[in-house]
């Protein structure tokens, strides 16, 4: 099944298919910048270990892979550390595993449409004091 092509910083985004592990060291923590998606603790750890650019948000991590971005969901444990760090708390050094998105998290996922609307509306929660929302390039393409 072809994935729809989202552009991020001018390059296509694809869902990751393999897990990757990153080790955050005390040096990454000291040199990381709070609320900076390109220079945070996790982004610095990716540059140091894998020699690849990473953009880290509270819900997704994008890792540059040649002429595309690999998209990973952020595991809960790492998400909490990112929020703590953004609020100028201490990031916990250690190993963090990023796994490929689950079926319902993938770019090409199409949810089942209920036969009749439930009438409920969902409120959006925003966490204060952390990095801003991710934005894709304004142009989207379909394969």
N, CA, C and O atoms as a GROMACS GRO file, in nm:
protein
  572
    1UNK      N    1   0.084  -0.118   0.000
    1UNK     CA    2   0.000   0.000   0.000
    1UNK      C    3   0.089   0.124   0.000
    1UNK      O    4   0.178   0.136   0.084
    2UNK      N    5   0.066   0.216  -0.092
    2UNK     CA    6   0.146   0.337  -0.101
    2UNK      C    7   0.108   0.434   0.010
    2UNK      O    8  -0.009   0.452   0.043
    3UNK      N    9   0.210   0.496   0.067
    3UNK     CA   10   0.185   0.595   0.171
    3UNK      C   11   0.162   0.730   0.104
    3UNK      O   12   0.221   0.761   0.001
    4UNK      N   13   0.074   0.812   0.166
    4UNK     CA   14   0.059   0.947   0.113
    4UNK      C   15   0.187   1.020   0.147
    4UNK      O   16   0.248   0.994   0.250
    5UNK      N   17   0.226   1.111   0.063
    5UNK     CA   18   0.354   1.177   0.080
    5UNK      C   19   0.334   1.314   0.145
    5UNK      O   20   0.278   1.405   0.084
    6UNK      N   21   0.380   1.326   0.268
    6UNK     CA   22   0.383   1.456   0.335
    6UNK      C   23   0.522   1.512   0.320
    6UNK      O   24   0.621   1.438   0.319
    7UNK      N   25   0.529   1.642   0.308
    7UNK     CA   26   0.659   1.706   0.298
    7UNK      C   27   0.693   1.772   0.431
    7UNK      O   28   0.609   1.838   0.492
    8UNK      N   29   0.816   1.754   0.474
    8UNK     CA   30   0.867   1.817   0.595
    8UNK      C   31   1.001   1.874   0.558
    8UNK      O   32   1.093   1.801   0.521
    9UNK      N   33   1.013   2.006   0.568
    9UNK     CA   34   1.136   2.075   0.530
    9UNK      C   35   1.179   2.040   0.389
    9UNK      O   36   1.297   2.022   0.360
   10UNK      N   37   1.079   2.032   0.301
   10UNK     CA   38   1.103   2.009   0.159
   10UNK      C   39   1.129   1.866   0.117
   10UNK      O   40   1.150   1.840  -0.001
   11UNK      N   41   1.127   1.772   0.211
   11UNK     CA   42   1.152   1.632   0.177
   11UNK      C   43   1.034   1.546   0.218
   11UNK      O   44   0.962   1.580   0.312
   12UNK      N   45   1.012   1.433   0.150
   12UNK     CA   46   0.900   1.346   0.185
   12UNK      C   47   0.918   1.280   0.322
   12UNK      O   48   1.031   1.254   0.365
   13UNK      N   49   0.807   1.253   0.388
   13UNK     CA   50   0.805   1.185   0.517
   13UNK      C   51   0.751   1.044   0.496
   13UNK      O   52   0.648   1.026   0.431
   14UNK      N   53   0.820   0.945   0.551
   14UNK     CA   54   0.772   0.806   0.545
   14UNK      C   55   0.775   0.748   0.685
   14UNK      O   56   0.858   0.788   0.768
   15UNK      N   57   0.687   0.656   0.712
   15UNK     CA   58   0.686   0.588   0.841
   15UNK      C   59   0.806   0.496   0.851
   15UNK      O   60   0.840   0.426   0.756
   16UNK      N   61   0.871   0.496   0.967
   16UNK     CA   62   0.984   0.407   0.990
   16UNK      C   63   0.936   0.262   0.988
   16UNK      O   64   0.821   0.235   1.025
   17UNK      N   65   1.020   0.172   0.947
   17UNK     CA   66   0.984   0.030   0.943
   17UNK      C   67   1.068  -0.054   1.038
   17UNK      O   68   1.036  -0.170   1.064
   18UNK      N   69   1.176   0.004   1.092
   18UNK     CA   70   1.262  -0.068   1.186
   18UNK      C   71   1.281   0.016   1.311
   18UNK      O   72   1.283   0.138   1.306
   19UNK      N   73   1.295  -0.053   1.425
   19UNK     CA   74   1.321   0.016   1.552
   19UNK      C   75   1.464   0.068   1.554
   19UNK      O   76   1.552   0.015   1.487
   20UNK      N   77   1.486   0.172   1.633
   20UNK     CA   78   1.620   0.225   1.655
   20UNK      C   79   1.633   0.262   1.802
   20UNK      O   80   1.535   0.300   1.867
   21UNK      N   81   1.753   0.251   1.854
   21UNK     CA   82   1.778   0.283   1.994
   21UNK      C   83   1.879   0.395   2.002
   21UNK      O   84   1.975   0.399   1.925
   22UNK      N   85   1.857   0.486   2.095
   22UNK     CA   86   1.948   0.599   2.115
   22UNK      C   87   1.986   0.604   2.262
   22UNK      O   88   1.903   0.582   2.350
   23UNK      N   89   2.112   0.631   2.288
   23UNK     CA   90   2.161   0.643   2.425
   23UNK      C   91   2.188   0.790   2.454
   23UNK      O   92   2.271   0.852   2.389
   24UNK      N   93   2.118   0.844   2.552
   24UNK     CA   94   2.135   0.983   2.593
   24UNK      C   95   2.238   0.985   2.705
   24UNK      O   96   2.224   0.917   2.806
   25UNK      N   97   2.343   1.065   2.685
   25UNK     CA   98   2.451   1.074   2.785
   25UNK      C   99   2.441   1.204   2.863
   25UNK      O  100   2.365   1.294   2.827
   26UNK      N  101   2.519   1.213   2.970
   26UNK     CA  102   2.522   1.337   3.049
   26UNK      C  103   2.570   1.454   2.965
   26UNK      O  104   2.523   1.566   2.982
   27UNK      N  105   2.662   1.428   2.873
   27UNK     CA  106   2.711   1.535   2.784
   27UNK      C  107   2.599   1.589   2.694
   27UNK      O  108   2.589   1.709   2.673
   28UNK      N  109   2.515   1.498   2.642
   28UNK     CA  110   2.399   1.541   2.562
   28UNK      C  111   2.308   1.629   2.646
   28UNK      O  112   2.257   1.731   2.598
   29UNK      N  113   2.287   1.590   2.771
   29UNK     CA  114   2.198   1.664   2.860
   29UNK      C  115   2.253   1.803   2.889
   29UNK      O  116   2.178   1.901   2.888
   30UNK      N  117   2.383   1.813   2.914
   30UNK     CA  118   2.446   1.943   2.942
   30UNK      C  119   2.440   2.034   2.820
   30UNK      O  120   2.415   2.154   2.833
   31UNK      N  121   2.462   1.978   2.700
   31UNK     CA  122   2.468   2.059   2.578
   31UNK      C  123   2.333   2.079   2.510
   31UNK      O  124   2.321   2.164   2.421
   32UNK      N  125   2.231   2.003   2.548
   32UNK     CA  126   2.099   2.016   2.486
   32UNK      C  127   2.031   2.146   2.524
   32UNK      O  128   2.051   2.198   2.633
   33UNK      N  129   1.950   2.198   2.431
   33UNK     CA  130   1.879   2.324   2.453
   33UNK      C  131   1.730   2.295   2.470
   33UNK      O  132   1.668   2.230   2.385
   34UNK      N  133   1.673   2.344   2.578
   34UNK     CA  134   1.531   2.325   2.605
   34UNK      C  135   1.448   2.394   2.498
   34UNK      O  136   1.482   2.502   2.451
   35UNK      N  137   1.336   2.330   2.462
   35UNK     CA  138   1.238   2.383   2.367
   35UNK      C  139   1.293   2.406   2.226
   35UNK      O  140   1.233   2.479   2.148
   36UNK      N  141   1.405   2.343   2.194
   36UNK     CA  142   1.464   2.355   2.060
   36UNK      C  143   1.460   2.219   1.992
   36UNK      O  144   1.540   2.131   2.024
   37UNK      N  145   1.369   2.202   1.900
   37UNK     CA  146   1.348   2.072   1.835
   37UNK      C  147   1.471   2.018   1.762
   37UNK      O  148   1.486   1.897   1.749
   38UNK      N  149   1.559   2.108   1.714
   38UNK     CA  150   1.679   2.065   1.641
   38UNK      C  151   1.801   2.045   1.730
   38UNK      O  152   1.895   1.976   1.690
   39UNK      N  153   1.801   2.104   1.849
   39UNK     CA  154   1.919   2.103   1.935
   39UNK      C  155   1.891   2.052   2.075
   39UNK      O  156   1.970   2.076   2.166
   40UNK      N  157   1.781   1.982   2.093
   40UNK     CA  158   1.747   1.930   2.225
   40UNK      C  159   1.836   1.810   2.258
   40UNK      O  160   1.917   1.767   2.175
   41UNK      N  161   1.821   1.757   2.375
   41UNK     CA  162   1.901   1.645   2.423
   41UNK      C  163   1.894   1.527   2.325
   41UNK      O  164   1.998   1.472   2.289
   42UNK      N  165   1.774   1.489   2.282
   42UNK     CA  166   1.757   1.373   2.196
   42UNK      C  167   1.814   1.398   2.056
   42UNK      O  168   1.878   1.310   1.999
   43UNK      N  169   1.793   1.517   2.002
   43UNK     CA  170   1.847   1.550   1.870
   43UNK      C  171   2.000   1.545   1.872
   43UNK      O  172   2.062   1.496   1.777
   44UNK      N  173   2.060   1.594   1.979
   44UNK     CA  174   2.206   1.589   1.991
   44UNK      C  175   2.256   1.445   2.003
   44UNK      O  176   2.360   1.411   1.947
   45UNK      N  177   2.183   1.362   2.074
   45UNK     CA  178   2.222   1.221   2.088
   45UNK      C  179   2.218   1.151   1.952
   45UNK      O  180   2.306   1.071   1.921
   46UNK      N  181   2.117   1.181   1.869
   46UNK     CA  182   2.111   1.121   1.735
   46UNK      C  183   2.229   1.166   1.650
   46UNK      O  184   2.290   1.085   1.581
   47UNK      N  185   2.262   1.295   1.656
   47UNK     CA  186   2.375   1.343   1.578
   47UNK      C  187   2.505   1.275   1.623
   47UNK      O  188   2.587   1.236   1.540
   48UNK      N  189   2.522   1.261   1.753
   48UNK     CA  190   2.644   1.201   1.807
   48UNK      C  191   2.654   1.052   1.772
   48UNK      O  192   2.760   1.006   1.728
   49UNK      N  193   2.546   0.977   1.789
   49UNK     CA  194   2.551   0.832   1.770
   49UNK      C  195   2.532   0.788   1.626
   49UNK      O  196   2.604   0.700   1.577
   50UNK      N  197   2.437   0.846   1.558
   50UNK     CA  198   2.402   0.798   1.424
   50UNK      C  199   2.446   0.892   1.312
   50UNK      O  200   2.428   0.861   1.194
   51UNK      N  201   2.502   1.007   1.348
   51UNK     CA  202   2.548   1.106   1.251
   51UNK      C  203   2.437   1.145   1.153
   51UNK      O  204   2.459   1.164   1.034
   52UNK      N  205   2.315   1.156   1.210
   52UNK     CA  206   2.200   1.195   1.128
   52UNK      C  207   2.125   1.308   1.197
   52UNK      O  208   2.120   1.316   1.320
   53UNK      N  209   2.066   1.393   1.115
   53UNK     CA  210   1.985   1.503   1.167
   53UNK      C  211   1.854   1.447   1.223
   53UNK      O  212   1.794   1.357   1.164
   54UNK      N  213   1.812   1.501   1.336
   54UNK     CA  214   1.686   1.460   1.397
   54UNK      C  215   1.610   1.584   1.441
   54UNK      O  216   1.669   1.681   1.489
   55UNK      N  217   1.479   1.581   1.423
   55UNK     CA  218   1.390   1.686   1.469
   55UNK      C  219   1.295   1.620   1.568
   55UNK      O  220   1.225   1.525   1.532
   56UNK      N  221   1.293   1.670   1.692
   56UNK     CA  222   1.222   1.602   1.799
   56UNK      C  223   1.107   1.688   1.851
   56UNK      O  224   1.128   1.802   1.895
   57UNK      N  225   0.987   1.633   1.846
   57UNK     CA  226   0.868   1.697   1.901
   57UNK      C  227   0.816   1.610   2.015
   57UNK      O  228   0.872   1.504   2.042
   58UNK      N  229   0.713   1.654   2.081
   58UNK     CA  230   0.662   1.576   2.194
   58UNK      C  231   0.590   1.449   2.151
   58UNK      O  232   0.576   1.357   2.232
   59UNK      N  233   0.545   1.441   2.028
   59UNK     CA  234   0.473   1.321   1.983
   59UNK      C  235   0.543   1.246   1.870
   59UNK      O  236   0.515   1.127   1.850
   60UNK      N  237   0.632   1.310   1.796
   60UNK     CA  238   0.699   1.248   1.682
   60UNK      C  239   0.846   1.285   1.679
   60UNK      O  240   0.886   1.394   1.722
   61UNK      N  241   0.928   1.193   1.627
   61UNK     CA  242   1.069   1.219   1.599
   61UNK      C  243   1.089   1.195   1.450
   61UNK      O  244   1.045   1.094   1.396
   62UNK      N  245   1.155   1.289   1.384
   62UNK     CA  246   1.186   1.278   1.242
   62UNK      C  247   1.336   1.265   1.228
   62UNK      O  248   1.411   1.351   1.276
   63UNK      N  249   1.381   1.159   1.162
   63UNK     CA  250   1.523   1.134   1.143
   63UNK      C  251   1.552   1.142   0.994
   63UNK      O  252   1.489   1.073   0.914
   64UNK      N  253   1.646   1.226   0.958
   64UNK     CA  254   1.681   1.244   0.817
   64UNK      C  255   1.752   1.120   0.766
   64UNK      O  256   1.850   1.075   0.825
   65UNK      N  257   1.700   1.065   0.657
   65UNK     CA  258   1.756   0.945   0.596
   65UNK      C  259   1.775   0.975   0.448
   65UNK      O  260   1.689   0.942   0.366
   66UNK      N  261   1.885   1.036   0.414
   66UNK     CA  262   1.910   1.074   0.275
   66UNK      C  263   1.815   1.182   0.230
   66UNK      O  264   1.815   1.293   0.283
   67UNK      N  265   1.733   1.150   0.131
   67UNK     CA  266   1.639   1.246   0.075
   67UNK      C  267   1.496   1.227   0.127
   67UNK      O  268   1.399   1.253   0.056
   68UNK      N  269   1.485   1.182   0.252
   68UNK     CA  270   1.354   1.165   0.313
   68UNK      C  271   1.368   1.173   0.465
   68UNK      O  272   1.479   1.169   0.519
   69UNK      N  273   1.254   1.185   0.532
   69UNK     CA  274   1.249   1.184   0.679
   69UNK      C  275   1.178   1.058   0.725
   69UNK      O  276   1.070   1.025   0.676
   70UNK      N  277   1.238   0.986   0.820
   70UNK     CA  278   1.173   0.871   0.882
   70UNK      C  279   1.094   0.922   1.002
   70UNK      O  280   1.145   1.001   1.082
   71UNK      N  281   0.972   0.878   1.014
   71UNK     CA  282   0.881   0.926   1.118
   71UNK      C  283   0.860   0.817   1.223
   71UNK      O  284   0.819   0.706   1.192
   72UNK      N  285   0.889   0.852   1.349
   72UNK     CA  286   0.871   0.762   1.462
   72UNK      C  287   0.778   0.827   1.564
   72UNK      O  288   0.787   0.948   1.587
   73UNK      N  289   0.689   0.751   1.625
   73UNK     CA  290   0.613   0.805   1.739
   73UNK      C  291   0.705   0.809   1.862
   73UNK      O  292   0.793   0.724   1.876
   74UNK      N  293   0.685   0.906   1.948
   74UNK     CA  294   0.765   0.919   2.070
   74UNK      C  295   0.704   0.830   2.178
   74UNK      O  296   0.586   0.844   2.210
   75UNK      N  297   0.783   0.738   2.235
   75UNK     CA  298   0.729   0.655   2.344
   75UNK      C  299   0.701   0.741   2.468
   75UNK      O  300   0.763   0.846   2.487
   76UNK      N  301   0.608   0.697   2.549
   76UNK     CA  302   0.564   0.775   2.666
   76UNK      C  303   0.680   0.813   2.757
   76UNK      O  304   0.688   0.927   2.803
   77UNK      N  305   0.769   0.719   2.783
   77UNK     CA  306   0.883   0.746   2.871
   77UNK      C  307   0.969   0.862   2.819
   77UNK      O  308   1.011   0.947   2.896
   78UNK      N  309   0.995   0.864   2.688
   78UNK     CA  310   1.074   0.970   2.628
   78UNK      C  311   0.995   1.101   2.623
   78UNK      O  312   1.051   1.209   2.644
   79UNK      N  313   0.866   1.091   2.596
   79UNK     CA  314   0.780   1.211   2.592
   79UNK      C  315   0.785   1.286   2.726
   79UNK      O  316   0.794   1.408   2.728
   80UNK      N  317   0.778   1.211   2.835
   80UNK     CA  318   0.783   1.273   2.968
   80UNK      C  319   0.917   1.343   2.989
   80UNK      O  320   0.921   1.454   3.043
   81UNK      N  321   1.026   1.280   2.948
   81UNK     CA  322   1.159   1.341   2.962
   81UNK      C  323   1.171   1.469   2.879
   81UNK      O  324   1.231   1.566   2.924
   82UNK      N  325   1.114   1.469   2.760
   82UNK     CA  326   1.118   1.588   2.674
   82UNK      C  327   1.042   1.703   2.742
   82UNK      O  328   1.091   1.816   2.745
   83UNK      N  329   0.925   1.674   2.795
   83UNK     CA  330   0.846   1.778   2.862
   83UNK      C  331   0.920   1.831   2.985
   83UNK      O  332   0.925   1.952   3.006
   84UNK      N  333   0.976   1.742   3.065
   84UNK     CA  334   1.052   1.784   3.183
   84UNK      C  335   1.169   1.873   3.141
   84UNK      O  336   1.192   1.978   3.202
   85UNK      N  337   1.241   1.832   3.039
   85UNK     CA  338   1.356   1.909   2.990
   85UNK      C  339   1.313   2.046   2.937
   85UNK      O  340   1.379   2.146   2.964
   86UNK      N  341   1.202   2.050   2.863
   86UNK     CA  342   1.152   2.177   2.810
   86UNK      C  343   1.113   2.274   2.921
   86UNK      O  344   1.117   2.396   2.903
   87UNK      N  345   1.076   2.220   3.033
   87UNK     CA  346   1.040   2.304   3.148
   87UNK      C  347   1.160   2.324   3.240
   87UNK      O  348   1.145   2.359   3.358
   88UNK      N  349   1.279   2.302   3.187
   88UNK     CA  350   1.407   2.325   3.255
   88UNK      C  351   1.429   2.232   3.373
   88UNK      O  352   1.494   2.270   3.471
   89UNK      N  353   1.375   2.112   3.364
   89UNK     CA  354   1.402   2.009   3.464
   89UNK      C  355   1.515   1.920   3.415
   89UNK      O  356   1.574   1.946   3.311
   90UNK      N  357   1.546   1.817   3.490
   90UNK     CA  358   1.656   1.727   3.457
   90UNK      C  359   1.608   1.613   3.367
   90UNK      O  360   1.513   1.543   3.400
   91UNK      N  361   1.675   1.595   3.255
   91UNK     CA  362   1.650   1.484   3.163
   91UNK      C  363   1.724   1.363   3.217
   91UNK      O  364   1.839   1.376   3.261
   92UNK      N  365   1.664   1.246   3.216
   92UNK     CA  366   1.728   1.125   3.266
   92UNK      C  367   1.811   1.060   3.156
   92UNK      O  368   1.758   1.024   3.051
   93UNK      N  369   1.940   1.045   3.181
   93UNK     CA  370   2.027   0.977   3.086
   93UNK      C  371   1.986   0.831   3.076
   93UNK      O  372   1.932   0.774   3.171
   94UNK      N  373   2.012   0.770   2.962
   94UNK     CA  374   1.979   0.629   2.946
   94UNK      C  375   1.951   0.594   2.802
   94UNK      O  376   1.971   0.675   2.711
   95UNK      N  377   1.905   0.472   2.782
   95UNK     CA  378   1.874   0.421   2.649
   95UNK      C  379   1.725   0.435   2.622
   95UNK      O  380   1.642   0.404   2.708
   96UNK      N  381   1.692   0.482   2.504
   96UNK     CA  382   1.552   0.500   2.464
   96UNK      C  383   1.532   0.432   2.329
   96UNK      O  384   1.611   0.452   2.236
   97UNK      N  385   1.427   0.353   2.318
   97UNK     CA  386   1.398   0.282   2.193
   97UNK      C  387   1.282   0.350   2.121
   97UNK      O  388   1.177   0.377   2.179
   98UNK      N  389   1.304   0.375   1.994
   98UNK     CA  390   1.197   0.426   1.908
   98UNK      C  391   1.154   0.311   1.819
   98UNK      O  392   1.235   0.250   1.750
   99UNK      N  393   1.026   0.281   1.822
   99UNK     CA  394   0.971   0.172   1.740
   99UNK      C  395   0.890   0.230   1.625
   99UNK      O  396   0.842   0.342   1.634
  100UNK      N  397   0.876   0.154   1.518
  100UNK     CA  398   0.794   0.201   1.406
  100UNK      C  399   0.650   0.228   1.452
  100UNK      O  400   0.606   0.170   1.551
  101UNK      N  401   0.578   0.314   1.382
  101UNK     CA  402   0.440   0.341   1.421
  101UNK      C  403   0.353   0.217   1.411
  101UNK      O  404   0.372   0.132   1.324
  102UNK      N  405   0.257   0.208   1.501
  102UNK     CA  406   0.159   0.100   1.496
  102UNK      C  407   0.065   0.127   1.378
  102UNK      O  408   0.064   0.236   1.322
  103UNK      N  409  -0.013   0.027   1.342
  103UNK     CA  410  -0.101   0.038   1.225
  103UNK      C  411  -0.185   0.165   1.228
  103UNK      O  412  -0.196   0.235   1.128
  104UNK      N  413  -0.243   0.196   1.343
  104UNK     CA  414  -0.332   0.312   1.353
  104UNK      C  415  -0.257   0.445   1.366
  104UNK      O  416  -0.321   0.551   1.368
  105UNK      N  417  -0.123   0.442   1.374
  105UNK     CA  418  -0.043   0.564   1.381
  105UNK      C  419   0.022   0.598   1.247
  105UNK      O  420   0.084   0.703   1.232
  106UNK      N  421   0.007   0.509   1.151
  106UNK     CA  422   0.075   0.526   1.023
  106UNK      C  423   0.011   0.636   0.938
  106UNK      O  424  -0.107   0.668   0.953
  107UNK      N  425   0.092   0.691   0.848
  107UNK     CA  426   0.045   0.797   0.760
  107UNK      C  427  -0.068   0.751   0.668
  107UNK      O  428  -0.157   0.829   0.634
  108UNK      N  429  -0.066   0.624   0.627
  108UNK     CA  430  -0.166   0.574   0.533
  108UNK      C  431  -0.288   0.512   0.601
  108UNK      O  432  -0.372   0.453   0.534
  109UNK      N  433  -0.298   0.526   0.733
  109UNK     CA  434  -0.412   0.467   0.806
  109UNK      C  435  -0.540   0.543   0.776
  109UNK      O  436  -0.545   0.665   0.781
  110UNK      N  437  -0.644   0.466   0.745
  110UNK     CA  438  -0.776   0.524   0.722
  110UNK      C  439  -0.871   0.464   0.824
  110UNK      O  440  -0.904   0.346   0.815
  111UNK      N  441  -0.914   0.544   0.923
  111UNK     CA  442  -1.003   0.489   1.026
  111UNK      C  443  -1.139   0.453   0.969
  111UNK      O  444  -1.185   0.510   0.870
  112UNK      N  445  -1.202   0.358   1.035
  112UNK     CA  446  -1.339   0.324   0.994
  112UNK      C  447  -1.430   0.442   1.027
  112UNK      O  448  -1.415   0.506   1.132
  113UNK      N  449  -1.520   0.469   0.940
  113UNK     CA  450  -1.615   0.579   0.962
  113UNK      C  451  -1.740   0.522   1.027
  113UNK      O  452  -1.801   0.429   0.973
  114UNK      N  453  -1.780   0.576   1.143
  114UNK     CA  454  -1.901   0.524   1.206
  114UNK      C  455  -2.023   0.551   1.118
  114UNK      O  456  -2.027   0.649   1.044
  115UNK      N  457  -2.122   0.463   1.128
  115UNK     CA  458  -2.240   0.478   1.045
  115UNK      C  459  -2.320   0.603   1.079
  115UNK      O  460  -2.384   0.662   0.991
  116UNK      N  461  -2.318   0.643   1.205
  116UNK     CA  462  -2.383   0.768   1.241
  116UNK      C  463  -2.295   0.844   1.340
  116UNK      O  464  -2.231   0.782   1.426
  117UNK      N  465  -2.290   0.975   1.330
  117UNK     CA  466  -2.204   1.052   1.419
  117UNK      C  467  -2.248   1.039   1.565
  117UNK      O  468  -2.367   1.027   1.594
  118UNK      N  469  -2.150   1.041   1.655
  118UNK     CA  470  -2.181   1.025   1.797
  118UNK      C  471  -2.233   1.154   1.859
  118UNK      O  472  -2.299   1.150   1.963
  119UNK      N  473  -2.205   1.268   1.797
  119UNK     CA  474  -2.251   1.395   1.850
  119UNK      C  475  -2.156   1.453   1.954
  119UNK      O  476  -2.174   1.567   1.998
  120UNK      N  477  -2.054   1.375   1.993
  120UNK     CA  478  -1.958   1.426   2.092
  120UNK      C  479  -1.847   1.502   2.022
  120UNK      O  480  -1.804   1.466   1.912
  121UNK      N  481  -1.802   1.607   2.085
  121UNK     CA  482  -1.687   1.679   2.034
  121UNK      C  483  -1.569   1.655   2.127
  121UNK      O  484  -1.587   1.636   2.248
  122UNK      N  485  -1.452   1.656   2.071
  122UNK     CA  486  -1.331   1.630   2.147
  122UNK      C  487  -1.256   1.760   2.170
  122UNK      O  488  -1.231   1.836   2.077
  123UNK      N  489  -1.221   1.784   2.295
  123UNK     CA  490  -1.143   1.904   2.326
  123UNK      C  491  -0.996   1.872   2.311
  123UNK      O  492  -0.950   1.764   2.346
  124UNK      N  493  -0.921   1.968   2.259
  124UNK     CA  494  -0.777   1.953   2.242
  124UNK      C  495  -0.706   2.003   2.366
  124UNK      O  496  -0.734   2.113   2.414
  125UNK      N  497  -0.614   1.922   2.419
  125UNK     CA  498  -0.535   1.962   2.535
  125UNK      C  499  -0.398   2.009   2.488
  125UNK      O  500  -0.334   1.944   2.404
  126UNK      N  501  -0.353   2.121   2.540
  126UNK     CA  502  -0.222   2.173   2.506
  126UNK      C  503  -0.137   2.179   2.633
  126UNK      O  504  -0.180   2.235   2.734
  127UNK      N  505  -0.017   2.122   2.628
  127UNK     CA  506   0.073   2.125   2.742
  127UNK      C  507   0.152   2.254   2.739
  127UNK      O  508   0.220   2.284   2.640
  128UNK      N  509   0.145   2.330   2.845
  128UNK     CA  510   0.213   2.460   2.852
  128UNK      C  511   0.362   2.443   2.880
  128UNK      O  512   0.404   2.347   2.944
  129UNK      N  513   0.442   2.539   2.830
  129UNK     CA  514   0.583   2.544   2.861
  129UNK      C  515   0.670   2.445   2.788
  129UNK      O  516   0.781   2.416   2.832
  130UNK      N  517   0.622   2.392   2.674
  130UNK     CA  518   0.701   2.299   2.594
  130UNK      C  519   0.710   2.348   2.451
  130UNK      O  520   0.642   2.444   2.413
  131UNK      N  521   0.792   2.281   2.372
  131UNK     CA  522   0.812   2.323   2.232
  131UNK      C  523   0.681   2.332   2.156
  131UNK      O  524   0.584   2.266   2.192
  132UNK      N  525   0.678   2.412   2.051
  132UNK     CA  526   0.557   2.436   1.974
  132UNK      C  527   0.513   2.317   1.892
  132UNK      O  528   0.582   2.215   1.886
  133UNK      N  529   0.396   2.331   1.829
  133UNK     CA  530   0.340   2.224   1.747
  133UNK      C  531   0.420   2.205   1.620
  133UNK      O  532   0.479   2.300   1.566
  134UNK      N  533   0.423   2.083   1.572
  134UNK     CA  534   0.488   2.048   1.448
  134UNK      C  535   0.406   2.101   1.331
  134UNK      O  536   0.284   2.093   1.333
  135UNK      N  537   0.474   2.154   1.230
  135UNK     CA  538   0.400   2.194   1.111
  135UNK      C  539   0.471   2.137   0.988
  135UNK      O  540   0.593   2.147   0.975
  136UNK      N  541   0.393   2.079   0.901
  136UNK     CA  542   0.446   2.026   0.776
  136UNK      C  543   0.450   2.139   0.675
  136UNK      O  544   0.391   2.245   0.697
  137UNK      N  545   0.520   2.116   0.565
  137UNK     CA  546   0.517   2.212   0.456
  137UNK      C  547   0.373   2.223   0.409
  137UNK      O  548   0.295   2.129   0.424
  138UNK      N  549   0.337   2.337   0.352
  138UNK     CA  550   0.198   2.360   0.314
  138UNK      C  551   0.153   2.270   0.199
  138UNK      O  552   0.033   2.253   0.179
  139UNK      N  553   0.244   2.213   0.124
  139UNK     CA  554   0.210   2.133   0.007
  139UNK      C  555   0.213   1.985   0.042
  139UNK      O  556   0.313   1.937   0.094
  140UNK      N  557   0.105   1.912   0.015
  140UNK     CA  558   0.101   1.766   0.033
  140UNK      C  559   0.075   1.703  -0.102
  140UNK      O  560   0.004   1.757  -0.186
  141UNK      N  561   0.134   1.587  -0.120
  141UNK     CA  562   0.114   1.514  -0.246
  141UNK      C  563   0.069   1.374  -0.216
  141UNK      O  564   0.095   1.324  -0.107
  142UNK      N  565   0.003   1.310  -0.308
  142UNK     CA  566  -0.033   1.168  -0.298
  142UNK      C  567   0.041   1.091  -0.404
  142UNK      O  568   0.054   1.136  -0.518
  143UNK      N  569   0.090   0.972  -0.365
  143UNK     CA  570   0.157   0.886  -0.464
  143UNK      C  571   0.057   0.816  -0.550
  143UNK      O  572   0.094   0.740  -0.639
   0.00000   0.00000   0.00000
